[in-house]
Structure formats: C-alpha cells, structure tokens
Amino acid sequence: MRKHALKLGDIAGGMVLEQILDRLIRDIELYSGAPSTDYNFNSVYSDHLTAIQYALVSRQWMQYLRPYFLRIIYIASLPSEAPQTIKSRILHKFSSQIPQKRWKSNIKSVISIGGTHFVKRLYIFNHNNDATPTLNVLLQGSGFGKTAWTNLREIILHKDLEFQTNLGEKEHIDLVHSYLSTFAPSLSSIYSIPHPVFNALDNRLSKQRLHLDTQSGRHLTSTYFPHLTTLSINDKMGLSSHHLITFFAPTLRNLLIGIRFESLLSWRQFIDSDANTIEFDELRTLDVSFIMRPGQPLPSPRLSTFYGQQTLLFPKLHTLKTRHIFNAHVDFKDLFANVKLGLLEINEWPMSLPSINSMPLANTDKVSIDLSYLFEAGSSSLWIDTPARLFGSYSNARTAELTIPLLPSAKLDWPNLIRLDLAVSILDWNSLEVILPGLLHLRALTVSNVFRHRLGGEAMLFRSEIKSYTPTSTSPISPVLEEFMYQDFLKKPDANASSFIQQLILRSPRLMVVRAQRKYLRSGLKLSKKQGIKFELL
C-alpha cells in the first residue's frame, strides 16, 4: 500500500463529501444567489425541508449542511380556512392589531439552536392578502427582537402587504428603519415580490436592491446609488418624458425591466453623459419583458430601449432573458456583440420572432427557447422552417431546453450538449432517432409531448401525416446516453413511444435509467432487466 493513500473516512469527510453535498444543495433554487420571483410559501417551505432531510442523513452531513438550511427564516400567515388548532413546533401565535391573526415561523427554533449568525434572508408571506400589522410589530411578534441578526442581508415580502397603521408612509418607514437598524445591522435590501411595499425614497431600506413600479405615480429623480446591485423597473404606466429617471449605479449586477405600454425608457438613463458607448461594467443578469396578450397589436415603436445609435457593452453579462420584447428588425448580435452567455432565454410571439441567425447562440452555455406560439402564426412554413433553422445554427451549449411545435428531420448542430429537454407539440419519433447519434456527449434526454395550444385543422393534418416509428438500423441510437425520460398528456397511449423506448434500451449501451408512465414501460420490462436498466415510474 502506498504510504500516503487516502482512507475511506478521509474521502467521506473531506473534499469529496463537500463536493457531493454542494452539488445537492445547488439543486435547490432557494439557496441560490438571487431568490426567484415565482416563489410562494409552499415552494420555499418544501425546499427548506428538503435541505433539512439531506442534513438528517448523518452527523457529518448535518455539520456541513447546517449553514444552508439555517440561512433562511420565514414568517407566514396561515390560510384563513386553516383549522383553529394546529399542532406544530414552528407555529407561533401572537397578539397584534389584528385579533386572532395566526402566523407560523421558524425564527424561535433558529434562535433556540444558536443558528442566528447563519441567517442571511427573511421571507414574509401573507396568504390572505388582508391587513397586516406594521412591519416592526409583525417581526417583534414572531420573536425577531429577542436577538441581533448580524448577518441578515435581505427581507423579501411576498404578496401584497397592506399594513394596518395610522402612520403615514414616511413615518412607517422611519419606524421600521429604526427597528431594523437595531436588530439587523447588516440589512441591505428590503423589497417586495411582485409589488413594491416601500419605495425607499431615501435609499435607506434598499441600499442594494430597488424596485420601481410606475403604477404608484411616484418616481425617483436622478439619483446616485453607489451600492445598488439589483434594479427592477415595472413600467406598467409608461414612463413619460417628465418622469424619466437617471440611475447612476456603477455596481449594478441585475437589471429587470418590465414594460406594459409604450415607454420612453432608454439605456441613456443609466449613464451621466452623452457618450455613444454605454458600458455596464458589473451587469450579470438582464431580464427584459413586454407584457401582452396573444393577438394584441404591437406598439410602434416597440421599446425605445432597443433603438438608437449607441453601442452597448456588457463585459460580464451571464444571463439574458427576453419575453415578447424583440421584433424581427432588432439584431441580437448588434446589441450583445461578443458576449459569452451562461444562459440565453427567449420567449417570443411569432410576429416578433427575431431571425435565428441573429441570436447569440454560439457562445452560450445554456439555451432556453420557446417557439410554441408558432402554431398561432397561421403559416405552416414557419412551423417547419423555424425549428429547422434553429437546429442548423451552431451552438456550444451544454444544456438546452427547447419548446417547439414540430421536431425537424435534421441534425442538431450543438455537439457539446450534455443535457437536452425537448417539449414538442407534434412529435415524430423517427426524427428523434436522426438527431441523437450526432450528440456524442449527451448524457440526459427529456422528451415531452405537450399540446400547449389548441391545434388548428392544418396542424392536426400535419399530425395525422406523421409516419409510425420505424427503426432505421441496428447501430447505437446514442453511444453515451445515461438517462431518458418521457412525459405526455395525451388521451391515448402513443404506441410509437413504447417502440422507441424498446429500441433505446437495445441500442444505447450506457443507458442506466428510463423514466416514463407505466403504460410505456411494460413492453420493455424484460429487456430492461436483461440490460441492467432501472425503470422509474412517473
């Protein structure tokens, strides 16, 4: 035996264990850097319990994961239909300005086990959308004021909180600011999802994060935010010329812009000069959306943000998300030249869909593109040609989520894919067999057959003309595939799916796991046992 060989205990208690647990915990979005705007209390609570269940595996796991699941504290009102007697260690009932209001929280339990120094984020959920005591009263009633929360950085308010108080907004903010300065000295952001509660006009309650909603009719003037990292502009009412705002935010990392009507918002509102080049030195995430209904006429011009002669530079941009914001005359490559993205997410109506060739696909690690609305375009050539052009455009992406109306009979020129999720309205298994052999690094494949929109007569005709699945050879369908999952919401079982899964078992030498509904796995049961493949029912 080599003198310095590692023992099993050294491996289990050292770097290998840390890497395994770190990967487990990173799968829980709750512990990512920025909280999702889609979280409700059930998802937060579920993610929180999952982390605790990981920790309960062993003492070593508990020691390593404890800082994660103690990172979050919460206060949640119980649904009004909840029973009067609820036995729970984390339930706390307190008197306030609202009689018999019931709340549950994990604050007291975190204090009791000495975990307050791990806490970084506080979520507050109001299930009932009714009046709430002032924020300091709500916090004090849950036991928050029994200790100092030295590392608490963020308070996130979910749903509308209508604070029951005779105080004016400024007086309420002054009171809350005084309370939080005492018990949460490191707090840098307090903000609301999805609607703002505090506008933070004096920049005291949101030093790092600011949410501006133009519906309130109150707008900041030109302001310098030396510590601002996240700016969310919800321009529901359309910023007019006398309400334009200039944000000087040299530290800005996340910019979210939501537009409902025609807006005069411009890139120039983030600089203090007339320079033609606008550089966002620290920006990591850009999320821009235009909220509209199918068939709603497009405003003209669309969004002045994306027009003009200025050159935009994003040297550190990682995530670009767009929803119904670009039209075919705007070139992604002009706007985001030489940007290497970690995530590109595009969701567009067919009348706004930009040229596939203009999308910055080549230097993107993860791609998420939703083309399902093509069925509403009324042109069958778009249903076929657009996905085909997408598949023919090179990308070095390692992960892809593609929602498309039809699966083209063409190879996917994305040779570095490790994981692929395909959601297809009209699925041709013969085309899937054409795609897979060329993906020489693909380890995991998910295929969903979902009708997201009602299919018209021409689309139904396309569906009826698809030929039954017929294997073309005995060569491997995929030489490296390890996991396959198939989901559908069809009324009748798809016999072609069963046949394809059988061929996949026979012709995928590294396949280890197949996930599907029971009706698609019965015929391949004997084959799976022979090949040593595990079946998991959905």
N, C-alpha and C positions, 0 to 999 in steps of 0.2 A: 504494500500500500504506500502511495506517495505521502511524504511527510506532512504536507500542508493540505491534504484532501479535506473538503468540506464534509461535515457530518450532516445527516438529515435534519437534525434540530437546528443547526446553523442556517440552513436554507429556509426552513419553515419560519424561523423567527427573524429573518433578515430581509435582504433586498427582494428576494423572490416573493415573499409574502406581501411586502409592501406594494410591489407592482401589481400583484393579483387583486389586492383589496382596492388599490387606487383605480384599477380598471372597473371593478364592480361599482364603486361609488360614483365614477364619472358617468355611468349609465343612468344615474338618477339626476334628471334635469334640475331638480330642486337645489342641488349643491353646485351648480354652475355659477359662473361669474355674474350673470345678469338674470334676474327672475323673469319667467315668461309672463306675457300679458294675458295669457289664456288660463292661468291657474285659478281654480276655485278651491274651496277649502278641502273638499274630498280628495283632490289630487295631491295637494300639499300634505295632508294627513296620511294618505296612502304611501307617498314617497318617504315620508318621515318614518313610518312603521317598517317599511322595507329595510331602511338603513339599520334600524334597531334589531330587526331579525337577523341581519348579517352579523351584527355585533354579538348576538347571543350564541353564536356557533361555538366560541371558545373564549377563554380569558385573553389570549393573545389578540384575537380579533376585536374583542371589546376594547382593549387598550389602544389599538390602532384606530378604530372607527369612532371612538367616543367624541373626539373633537368635531366630527362631521355631524352626527345626529344631535349634538348639543349646540350646533351653530345656529339653529332655528328655534325661536319661540313664537307662540301664536296666541291670539285671543279670538274666539269665535262665538257669535251668538248662536244659540240653539234654535232650530226651526220652530216656528210658532206652533206647529202641530205635534211637537215632541211631547212625550208623556211627562206628567208632573214629577214623577220620581225616577231619577236616573242615577244609577249607582256607577260611579266612575271615579277613579283616583285623581283624574285630571280635571274633573268638573269643579267649578268654583262659582258660588252664588253670592252676590253681594248687593247691598242696597245702594241705590243711586237716585238720580232724579226720575228714573223710570221704574215704578214699582213692579216687582216680580219679573224683572228682566233677568234672563238666565244666560250665563256665558260659561264657556269652558276654556281652559288654558293650561299649558304645561309650565307656566312661569314658576309656580311654587315648587313643583317637583325638581326643576333645574336648580333652583336655589338650594333645596334640601340636600342635593348630592354634590354641592360645591362646583357646579359647572358654569357659573355665570361668566367667567373670563373667556369661555369658548364662544359665547353668543355674539353673532355678527348681524343678524337680521330678525326683525319682528314683523309678522304678518297679522293684520287685523281684518276679520271677516264679519260682515253684517248680513246675515242670511235674510233677515226680514225686511230690510230696506225701510225701517221705521226710525224714529228719533233715537239718538244716541247721546249719552252724557258727554260733556266736554272731554276732550282727549285726555287731559290730566286726570279727571275723575275716573274715566274708563281704565286707565293704566293703574292708578292707585288701587282701585277696587279689585284688580287681579293680583295684587301683591308686588307690583313692579317697584314701588318705592321702598321696599324693605332692604334694598342693597343698591350698590352702584354697578352699572353695566359698562364697564370700562372699555370694552371693545365693540360695543354695538354701533354699527355704521349706518343701517338703513331701517326705516319703518315704512312698510308697504300697506296701504289701505285698499282693500278690495270692496267693490260695490260702492254705491252711494252712501255716504255717511252724513246724515242731517243732524248736526249737533244741536241738542236742546239747550239753549242758553239765551239769556237776555243780553249777553255781551255783544258788542259789535265785532266785526271780523278782526280788526286791528287789536282790540282788547283780548280777544280769544287767542290770537297768535302770540301776543305778549305773554299771556298766562302760560301757554303751552311751552313757549321758548324758555321761560324761567324754570319751569318744572324739568324739562329735558336737559337743560344745562347743568342741573344739579345731579340727576341720576344717570344721564347718558352723555358724558362729557366729550366722547369721540364721535357723536352722531353727526353725519354729514349730509344725509338725504332723508326727507320725508315726502312721500309722493303717493298719488292715488292711481289705481287701475280700475276701471278705464277712464274715470272722470276726475278732474282735479278737485281737491278739497281746499288746499291752501295754495294761493298764487305765489306766495313767498315774495311779495313785492319788495321787501327789504333784503332779500337774499340771505336771510338768517336760517330758515328752516331747510333750505335746499342749496347747500354750497356746491354740491357735485351734480345734482340732478334737478332739472327744471321741466315741468310740463306746462305748456301754454295752450289753453283752449280758447279760441276766439269767440265762442258762443257766449262767454261770460260778459263780453263787451268791455273788459278791462285788459289793457295791453301795456306791456313794459315799454319804456322809451329806450333809446340807445343805451346799452348797459355793458359794462366790462365784468366778465365772470372769470376771474383768474383761476378758479378751481373747478369749473364746470366740466364734467366728463360726459354727461348724458343730457341731450336736449330733445324733447318730444313736442312737436308743434301739431296740434289738431286744429286745422284751419277749416272748421265747419262753415263759417260765415263768409269766408273770403276776405283776406286782409286787403283793405283799401289803401290808397296812396297816403292818406293822413294817419294811417295806423301802422305803417311799415316800421319794422323793428330792426335794429342792428345789434347783433350779438358778437362781441369780441371775446372769443373763447379759445385761447391758444391750446388748451388741454382737452378739447372736445374729442371724445372717443366713439360715442354713439349718437347718431343723428336719425331721428324718426320723424317723417313728415307725412301727415295725412291730409288729403285735400278732398273736399266735397263739392265745392263750386270753383268757378274760375278764380284764380288767385294771382296776385301780383308778387308773390314771394319770389325772391331771386337769390342766386348764390352771392351776390354782392352784399347781402345783409350779414355776411359772416366776415367781412374784411373792413378795414378803416381807410381804404384808398380806392383810387380808380384804376388800379392795375388790371391788365388783361389776363394775368395769370393768378388764379386763386388756388392756394395750396393748403390742404387740410393735413397738417403735419402729423397729427396723432390719431386721426379718424380710423377706427377699426370696422365699424358697422354703419351702413347706410341703408335705411329702410324707407321706401317711398311708396305711397299707395294713393290711388284715386278711388273713392267710394262711389260706385254707380250701380245701376241695375241693368240687367240684360235688355238690350234694345233701346236704352236711353241714348238720345242723341249726344254726340261728343261735343264738348265746348270747343270753341275756336277763338283764339289759340288754346291748346291744351293747358299746359302749365309752363309759365314763362321761366320757371326754374331751369328748364332744359333747353332754352333757346338763347341765342346770343353768340358773340364772337369770343367770349372768354375761354381760356384754357384752364381745365380743372386738373389738379394733381392730387392723387391720393396715395402717397408712398407706402402707407401701412394698412391700406384697406384690406380687410379679411372677408367680410360678409356684405354682399349686395343683394337686397330683396326688393323686388318691384311687383306691384299689383295694379294692373289697368292704368299704367302711367305713361308708357311709351307708345308712340304711334310709328307707323312704318317709315316716316321721314327722319326719325332720330336714330343715329348710328351709335350703338353701344361703344364701339371701338373709338369713336371720336371723343366720347365723354370719359371713358375709362381706359385711356391708352396705356399700354404696358403695365397694367395692374395684374398682379398674380393673386387670385382669389382663393380663399379657403372654402367659401360657399357662394354659389350663384343660385338664386331662387327667382323664377319668373312665372307669373300667372297673368295671362292676358286674354282679353276678348279677341275674337278673330279679326274684327275690324281695326284693332290696334296692334296686332302682332307684328313685331319688327322682323326684318329679314333674319333668317337663321344665320346667315353668313356674318351678320354684324354683331352677333352675341360673343362675348369674351369666353368662349368655351375652352379654348386650347389650354389656358393656364389656370384652370380651376380644379381644386381637389375634390369638391363635392358639388354635384349639379342636381337641382330640383326644378323641373319644368312641367307645368300643367297646360296641356293643349286640348283638354277635354271639351272645351267650348267650341271646338271646330265644327261639331255637329250642328251648331246653331248658325253657322255661316251660310248654309244653304248651297254650298258649292262642293260637289263630291270630289273635284280635283284637289281641293285643299285638304280633304280628309286623308288622301293618299300621299300627295306630294310633300306636304309639310313634315310629317314624320320621317319620310324617306330622306329629305334634305338634312333633318336633324341627325339621323343615323349616319349619314355620309360625311358629316362635319367632324373633323378630328378633335379629340379631347384627351387630355392625360388624366382625367378624373379617376379617382379610386372608388368613389361611391356615387351612385346615381339613383334618383327617384324620378321616373318618367310616367306621366299620366297622358295617354294618347288615345285617340279614337280607334285607330287600326294599327296593327303590327305590320310594318313593311316587310316585304320579302327581300331584304337587303342586309348585308353585314353591318354590324355596329362598329364604327371605326374609333372605338375607345379601348385600346388594347390593355390599359393598366387597371381596368375595373377589378375590384375585389368583391364589391357588393353591388347588386342591382335589384331595384324594386320596380316592377312593371305593373301599372294599373291600366288595363286595356278594355275598352268598351266592347269591341268585336274582336275576339281572339282567334287567331289562326295558329294552331299548334305546329303546322308544317313550317311556318315562317320562324317560329321559335327554334326549331331544330337547325335552321340555317344560321341563326345568329350565334348560338352557343359555342360551336367549335373554334371560332376565332377569338374568343375571350379566354386567353391562356392563363390568366391569373384569377379568374372568377371563383371565389370560394362560397359565396352565398347568393342564392337567387330566390326572390319572392315574386310570384305572379298572381295578380288579382283580376278577376273577370267581373267588372262592376259597371252597371248601367247608371251613370251619374245623371244622365238627362234622358228624357223620353226620346226614343229614336223615331225619326220620321220614316215615311214609306221608302225613300231611296236608301236610307241607312239599313232598314230591315231587308231590303233586296240584296245589299252587299253581304249581310249576314247569311242569308239563305244560299248565296253562291259560293261560300267558303267550303272547300272540299274536306272530306273526312281525313283525319290524320293518318298518314301512311308513311312508315319508316322508309327512309331513302337508302340506308346502308346498315352495315353492322359495325362500322367504325365508331369510336367513342363520340358520344354527344358532347361530353365535356370531360377532358382529361384531369381536371383539378377540382371540380365542384364537390363541396363537402356537405352543404345544407340546401334543401329545396323546400319551399312552402307554396302551397296553392290555396287561394281563398276565392270563393264565389258566392254570389247571392242570386243564383239562377233558380227558377222554379223547378226545373227538371235537371237531373244529373247530366253532366257532359261526358258522354262515353269516350270522347276523344281525350279528355283529361286523364281518365283511367289508363288508356292505352299509352299515352305519353309517359306517365309515371312508371309504367312497367318497363318501357324502353330506357328510361333514365336509370332505373335500378340495374338493368343489364349492361348498360353501356357507359356508366360513369364509375370508373374504378376506385375513386376516392370518396364516393358518396357515403356519408355516415348517418344523416338524419333526414327524414321526409316528414313534413307536417301537412296535414290535409284533413278534410272531413272523412268520416268512416267510409262513406259510400265510394270514395276514390281510392281507398287503401285495401279493401277486401281482396280484390283480384291480385294484388301484388304481395299478399302476406307471406306465402310460401317462398317467393323469390327473395323477399327481404331477410327472412331467417337464414336462407342459404348464403346470401351475400353479407350477412352480419350488419344489416342496416336497421337502425332504430326508427320505428313509426311513432309519431306523436299526433294524437287526435286534436283537432281544433273544435 
